[in-house]
Amino acid sequence: MFDPNALLRPHLKNLVPYSSARDDYKGSEGVFLDANENPFGSITDENWNRYPDPYQKELKSAIAQIKGIPAENIFLGNGSDEPIDLLYRAFCEPGKDNVIINSPTYGMYQVSADINAVEVKEVLLTESYDLDVPAINAAIDANTKIIWVCSPNNPTGNDFTLAKIESLLSTFKGIVVVDEAYIDFAERASFAEKLAEYPNLVVLQTFSKAWGLAALRLGMAFASEAILAIMNKIKAPYNLSGLTQRTVLEALKNATEKDAMVAEILANAKELKSALQQLDVVEHIYPTDANFFLVKVKGARALYTKLIEQKIIVRDRSKVVLCNDALRITIGTKEENNKLVEALKNVKN
Ligand SMILES: Cc1ncc(COP(=O)(O)O)c(C=O)c1O
């Protein structure tokens, strides 16, 4: 039976976590002289003088409703970058343990490993940008703690073959993280449905993409209670601001607006794709399950610079492994997409 405590870094086994001021009293009414807050209120119109709920209970129960996932299986972080970092800090001993990434993929798995002095084993995706399971299995050793699986994958845009992800979940003895930052744009159901089946699964999602709340910094990790107990023990006590908690709680009442925006982005994607296909400069548009296209072009770097001159900013991925001559283009509004297409039409290489 998988036990995350067996993977935990030794020095954390007996960690006494910070106990926050409100741990002993849960009520909202009272004379609060325990947290050295300002008793008068704030210098702003709205009052923010009290520390926020460290475990974001109200927000978690609203998210639980929307996602159909028990609140006990939800961790909320300052963007999904926070749970990414926490997983390293919890399970990977610097200079000893390693993780596997499937390149090309989201850059923070590598950066966070570098910050935490953890070795990264890089396995390349196949030619069709799918997981290379035999190569992953060959890379695993006794010190491999985490396999990062980004699906739909950034920057390639595609979902991996789901059976391949499941095969990693069922054979790997460590943690498999399935990063679903772009799941709202994909047609499949979330891996969060499989939490009961795979105790070594962590699913990441975010409010930064489909929900349009990137500036509020709210990421989610869905996992077993045992994994989340470890993450909660080592996180900063008040990791999510009161402003974020309150604003998102309010925003969740407009969940259908998110669906409408996703539908419009997907419709715009179809139009953008057919417009791009007409252009000489475009060589290949990779299939996507996300809100962006990876596009192979003639002279990616020069094109990127020419677009910037016209204040059109895309992401140059041409130096990234397996992404030669590719730009990553986020699907914008109709107007933005038209501007991009016009600029590409007029470009002289
Ligand atoms: C695959 C993937 N995961 C996570 C993130 C980070 O999301 P957040 O804004 O929640 O930190 C991104 C951002 O681009 C991403 O592409």
The ligand as a Gaussian input file, in Angstrom:
#p B3LYP/6-31G(d) Opt

LIG

0 1
 C        1.154000      23.599000     -17.188000
 C        1.112000      24.735000     -16.246000
 N        1.011000      24.481000     -14.942000
 C        0.966000      25.478000     -14.058000
 C        1.013000      26.795000     -14.458000
 C        1.029000      27.870000     -13.410000
 O       -0.211000      28.220000     -13.032000
 P       -0.463000      29.216000     -11.828000
 O       -0.777000      30.533000     -12.426000
 O       -1.633000      28.594000     -11.128000
 O        0.762000      29.253000     -10.940000
 C        1.121000      27.111000     -15.804000
 C        1.226000      28.498000     -16.239000
 O        1.450000      28.850000     -17.356000
 C        1.177000      26.041000     -16.720000
 O        1.298000      26.261000     -18.044000

